Amino acid sequence: MTDALFSSFAQQIALKKQSFSAEQRKLLTQVLEEKYKGISVSEKLKNNLALLQEPNTFTITTGHQLCFMTGPLYFIYKILHVVKLSADLNEKFPEQHFVPVYWMASEDHDFEEIRSFLLFGQKWSWESTQKGAVGHFDTNDLQPLLQALSEKFQNQPDGEIHRLIEKFKTPNYGLGFFEFVHELFSVYGLVIIDADNPQLKESAWPIWQKDLYTNDIHNAVIDQTQALQDQGLNTPIESKESNLFMLDIGKRERIEKTGPIQIEKEHSFQLSPNVVLRPIYQEWILPNLAYIGGPSEIAYWQQLPLAFETLALPFPLTLQRAGGYLLQAKDLEQIENFGFEKQDFLTDKAALKKRYLEQVGDQEPDYAHLDEFWTGYKDAFLKIADAALPQEKRMIEAELTRIQKQRDALEERFEKMRKAKFDKALKQIEQLSEKIQPKGQLQERSTNILNFCPDGALSERIARIYEQLDPYNQEKQWFVVS
């Protein structure tokens, strides 16, 4: 940790101590105690839940949608980042305690973004006509997909994947996802919070009240956004006059300020914050110091400091999550056998294959002398024809053109035969390149961790990533698993 970051955390601790009341802490711990009732927890998590009752305990948080089977790899990286950063902070600030938190975006209604993932080249999708907050979705229509996924790993009857699949046999998807993530990360002491909770929402009534009955938050975001745009910075979110939705069975509809609004505090459980209010709500109910997110998340958080000021709420540190490329040990061995470095596979595939052929001494033959010979032959023959049979020159030119085409075809066929002996290696290079940069895109944004778990053992791979992840490295990192 750099001195500057260390200093920033020290300042943030002082601010949060002043603003997060004992009542707020008591409510948070009560809600978490109820959530984890009857659930087996690791010793580390049990300790963290107990520590949250203490006034010198703070959280480091990340959040994400409820992507089926974790979705893309960066879901894993975000969570491991908050876990590792919290562990490091516990060493740097021995008088304080730091707990990693995953914020479930259970009220998000973008089902299309969470319902699919790619596994072994096949797209697996949850087919459903349900609407509203995805955390409220009934899991009945998810069961056929879970069954098919279980059959995919039928040769691994003792694989962890089967136990994880069972977690989704719950009344609603939010509960199943909670148990799924808990199963994977309880051992790290990760606290999972589903803020779609009546008590927590009622405690945040000052936020909802300010959004419903004033334009203070909306205007603050507009002012901050304009200032950022004047600097040429990215501003991905747009505030509305109302940034709240009303939740109901199968529905999540924006509250429009087209007339008098009559919503009382006791109806807070029906309110659902959008992207503008969700960070404010998070900081209201957690003793939080920092949010770990991707580039677009960090960008929209920067539109919110003035909105936080309207509620006299400390704005947290916002840190970019760790990320990178995941390989299996066999992939790394193959890369080294080809004489390459891992980083070489971030270049163009065609250039990589050409470089391989050059490395193995398979340089393309120089046909220049044949071209010179052929040009000389044609010119000489046409000169003879001009002198001896000028009336046959057109026929001779046509015949020479035919021979030229045959010669080109022969060279092309020869090239194919010459390269065929390297086809296997070139195909392996193609496959490795596609694995590291699927369709030329960032691996972490499209590849699911199960693609690296043919035996269905996710926890083993997650542990290896955790060992290698550096929470202070802003560059793309390389992770190698078995």
N, C-alpha and C positions, 0 to 999 in steps of 0.2 A: 504494500500500500504506500502510495506517495505521501509526502508530508502534507501536501495541499489537500488531498482527499481525507487524510487523517484529521486535519483541522476542520474540514467541512462537516465531518461526522460529529466532531466534538461540539460544534455550534448547533447542529441539528438536534443533538441530545438535549442541550440546554433549552432550546425552543419548545421541544415536544414535552419536556417535563412541566413547563409552565402552562401548556394549553390542554393537555390530556388529563381530565379529572379522574378522581378516584371512583366516581359514580360511573363514568364511561368504562373504566377498566373492569369494574365489578360486573356490569352488564355484559361486556364482551366475554368474560370468563364463564359467566352463567350460561350464555348461549352456546359456547363451545363445549361446556360440560354436558349439556343436553344433547348436542350433536354427536358426541363421541360415546354417549351412554350405551353400554352393551357391545361396544366394538373393541376388539383386541388391539392394543397399541404397544409399540416398542417402548423400551425403557427411556430412550432418548426423547420420544414424543411425549411420554407421560411426564417427564421432567420439564419439557418446554411448556406444556399446558399448565403445569403448576407454577412455573416461573412467571407466566403472564399475569398472575395476581400481584406480582411485586412491582412497586413504583419505579424501579430501576431496570425494568425489562422493556425492550423495544422490538419492533418487527422490521424485517426487510421483505418487501413484497414484490411478487410478479403476478400477472393475471393472464388468462387466456380463455378463448372459447372452449366449449366442451367437444373438441374434435374426437370423432369416433376412433378408438384404439390409439389415442394420442395424436393422430394426424401427422403433420410433418415433424422432422427431427428437432426443429428449434423449440418445440414444446418441451422436450427433454432438457435442452440446453438452458432454457430460462429457469426452470425449476432447480437444476443443479447449480446454477450460478448463485441464486439466493441462498441455497444451502451452504455453499462453500464460502461465500462472502460473510454470512452470519458466523460461521465457525472461526473465520479469521478475525472478525470484529471482537469475538469473545476473548481472543488472545490479546488483541491490541488495547481493549478497554476492560481490564479484569474486574473493575468495580461495577460494570453494567452487564446486562444479559441481552442477547440478541437471538430472536427466533425467526426462522424462515417461514414465510406464508405464501400459499398459492390461493389467489382470489378466483373463484369459479365464476365465469361469466354466464351463469345459469339463466339469466333473464334475456340474453341475446336471442333475437328471433330470426337470425339469418341461417336457416336450416341448410341451405344449399352449401354453405361454407364448411359445415361440420359433418355432413353425412357420408362422405366418401374418403377412401384412401387407396393407395396403390400397393399391391403385394404381389411379388414375383411376376410382375408384368401384367397383372390383372387388376381391374378397377372393381373395388367392393363398395357397394352403395346401399344405404338404408332407404328403402322405398316407403314413403309415408305421405299422406295428404294432411297431416296434422298442421295446425297453425299456432302462432303465439310463441311464448318463451320456450326454448328447446328443453330447458331443465324440467318443464312441466309435462313433456311428451310422455304418453303411455308407451311402454316398451313392448307391447304385444306384437306390433308389426316389425319389431327389430329381431324377434326370435328366429325367423327363418335364416336371416343373415348370420346370426351367431352360430346356428347349427351348421351352416355351410362352412364357416370359418373353422369350427371345431373339427369338421371332417377333413379340412385341408391339412390339419396336423394329426391325423389319425395314426400315423406311424410313430408319433411321439406321445403315447397315451399318458405318460407321467409328466409331460411338459407343463411348465408353469402357465402357459397360454390357456389351458383348459380351466384352471382355477380362476384366472382373470375373466374369462368369458362368463363364468357363473355369476360374477358380480353384477351383471346387467339383468339378472332375473329379479328385478325390483319393480315396485308400482310405477315409478317414474324414472326418466332418464337421468335427472339430476342426482338422485340418490345412488343410482347405479354407477354413475361417473365418479361420484365422491368415493365410493367404496373401491372402485378400480384404481384411482390415483393413490388412495390411501394404502392399498396393497403394495404398490410399487415404491412408495416413498416414506412410509411410516418409519422405516429403519433409519432414515436421515433426520428424523425429528420434524418433518414438514407438517405444519399446521394448515389444514384446508378450511377455508371459510366460504360458505354459501350465504351471501348477504341478503338473499331473498328470504328474509326472516322478519316476522311482524314486530318483534321487540326492537330489533336493530333499526328497522325503518321508522318506527315511531320515535325513537331517540333522535333521529335525524330530521325531525319536523322543522327546525329552523331553516334547513336547506330547502326543503320542499315549499315551505311558506314563502321564502324569498323569491323562488322561481315562479310560483303561482301568482303571487300578488304584487310583485314588483318586476321591473326590468333590469335590476341592478346586475345580476349575473350575466345576462345577455349582453348588456352594454359594455360590461367589463371585458368580455371575450372579444367583442367587436373591436374595441380600442386596442387590445393586445394584438389581435390578428393584424390590424392595420399597421401597427408599429413593426411587426415582423415582416410583413409584405414590403414595407418601405425599405427594409434591409435586404430584400430579395430572398427571404427565407421561405421554406415550405410551410404551408398552413393547411393541413389535410382535413380539418373538421370545420363545420359551419354551425354556429349557434342559432337556435330558434327562439322566438319570443317565449315559447314554452319548451323546456327540455325534459319534460316528464311524459311518461306513457301511463295509461291505465291498464292494469292487468286484469284479465278475466279468463275463464275457461276457454282455451282455444283462441284467445285474442290478446294482442298487445297493441293498443291504439294510442296515438299521440293526443294529448290534451290540447285543444285549440282554445286560444283566448278570444273567441268570437263573441262572447257574452259574459255575464256574471258567472263566476266560478264558486261553487259551494262544496268545498272538500274540507272535512274536519280532520283533526289530528288522529282520531281513532280509526280513520280510513287509510292511514299511511301504508298499511300492508298491501293495498291495491296499487300503490304508486311504484313506478319503475323508472330509474334514471337512464338518460341516454349517455352518449360518450362524453358530453360536457360535464354532467353532474356525477357520473360514476366515480371519477378520481376524487372529487370533493367528498362524496359519501365514504369512500375508502379511507381517506385521511381523517374523517370525522369519527369513525368507529374503531380505528386501529391506532395503537401507539407507534405509528410508522415513521421511519427515518428516510427511507429511499425506495424508489420504484425502479425495477429492472425491466427494461422493455426493448423492443426492436426499434430501428430507425424511425419508422412512421409513428410508433407510439410516443417516442421521445419528442418528436416534432409536435404532436398535438398537445402533449403536456405543456409545452412552452407557450401555448395559447391561453393558459389558465391561471398564471400567477395573480393577475388582477382580480379574477373571479374569487380566488382564495381570500384575497384581502377583504372582499365584501362581507366575509364571515369571520374575519380576524383569525383565520386558520393558517398555520405554518405551511408553506409550500415545501414538499419533500425534495431531496436530491433525486435527480433522474439520471440513471446510468444505463449505458447501452449494454445489452446482454452479450454474453459470449456466443460465439458461433464458429462454424467451420465445416470440415469434411470428415466423414466417417468411413473407415476402411476396415476390412477384415485382415487378419494377419497374413492369410494366403494371398490377398491382393497386394500387400506390401512386398511379399516375397517375389511375386510375379513381376512387379514393377522393377525391382532391383535386378532380377534375372534379365530383363530387357535392357539393362544398362541405363535406366532412367531414374530421376528423382521424382518424389510425389508431386512437386510443384509443376513438373513438366506436363502433367495431365490437365493443367488449367489452360493449356494452349489449344490451338485448333487441331482437330483430329487428323485432318489430311496432312498437316505439317508434321505432326508427331509420327505418322506412319512413314512419311518420306524420310524423316530423320532416322528412323529405325533401319530402313533399307540401306541408308548410307552407312550406318554404323556397322552393319554386318557385311559390308563390302559389296553390297548389291547395287552398285551405282548403274544408272541407266547407260547402256552402251552409246558410244558416240557414232551416230550414223552419218556424220558430216562428210566423211571421205566417200561414202556410198552415194551421197547426194551429188558430190563433185563428179564422180565417175559417171553417174546417170545423166547429168546435165551435159557433160562432154560427149557422151555416146549419142544423145539425141541431136545435139548440134551437128556433130560429124555426119550422122546418118542423113539428116535433112539436107546438108550441104552436097552429099553424094547424089541424093534424089534430085536436087535442083539441077545438077549438072547432067545426070544420065536420063532420068524419067520425070521431068517437071510436071507432066500431066497426072502423075500418080501421087503428087505431094499430099493432097487432101486425105487420100486413103492411108498413107503412111503416118500422117499426123494422128489420125484416129486410132490406128493400131498402137502407136506409141503411147497414147493416152490410156488405152486399155491396159497395156503392160504396166504403166505407172500405177493404175488402180490396184492391179494384182500385187505389185510390189508393196504398196501401202498396206494392203490387207495382210500380206505375209509378215510385215514388220509388227503389225498390231497383234497378230496371232502369236508371234514369237514372244512379244512382251507379256502376253497373258500367261504363256507357258513358263516364261522365266520367273514371273512373280508368283506363280501357283505354289511353288515350293515354300513360300513364306506366308501362304494364306492363313494358316492356323495362327501364327503369331500376330498377323495383322488383325485377324478377327478378335483375338484376345485383347489387343490394344484398343480396338473399337468398343468392346464390352466394358473394359476398365474405364475408358473415357466417359461412356454413357452412365456408368455407375457413379462417377465422381461429379459429372455435370450432366444430369438427365436433360436431354433435348437442349443442351446448351444453357440450362438454367441452374440457379443455385440449388445444390443438393438438399440443403437444410429446409428449403421451402416446399419441397415436393415429395421427398422420400420418407417413408415410415420406418421406424426402428425395427419392425418385424422382419423387414427384408434382410436384416443382419442376424436374425434369430431362427434359422431353419429348424432348430430343436425346440423352439417355443419358449426359450429361457430369456426373458427380457431383463430381469433383475441383474443377471450376471454381466450383461453388456452395459447396462446403466452404471454399474459399479466401476467398470473399467473406464468409462467416459469421465466419471466423477474424479477418479485418480488423476486424470490427465488435464482436466479443465483448469485454466488459469482465469479467474474472474477479473483480472486487471489487464488482460491482453485484449486490445481493441482490434487486433488483426484476426483474420480467419485462422483457426487452429486446426491441427490434424489429430484425430482420435483413432486409435487402432484397437479393435476388439477381436476376440477369438472367432 
